[in-house]
Amino acid sequence: MALLSGVLFIVLGILTVTRTIRDPLILVGVMVLGLAFAGLVAIVARVVRGK
């Protein structure tokens, strides 16, 4: 989860610096969805490793 979250923040930082994303609402939405996806991947990975 830490790796996916780190990549998410790096990509969002690049998009913010290059002015690709200008609307803060879209930026927050993408961040929340990205963190939710990273959490889901972490849960699935833990379930798969646990078996």
LINJOUR-V959291 format. One record per run of one state. SS is the DSSP state (H for helix, E for strand, L for the rest). FROM is the first residue (numbers start at 1). LEN is the number of residues. If there is no record, write none. Layout:
SS/FROM/LEN  SS/FROM/LEN
This chain:
L/1/1  H/2/16  L/18/6  H/24/27  L/51/1
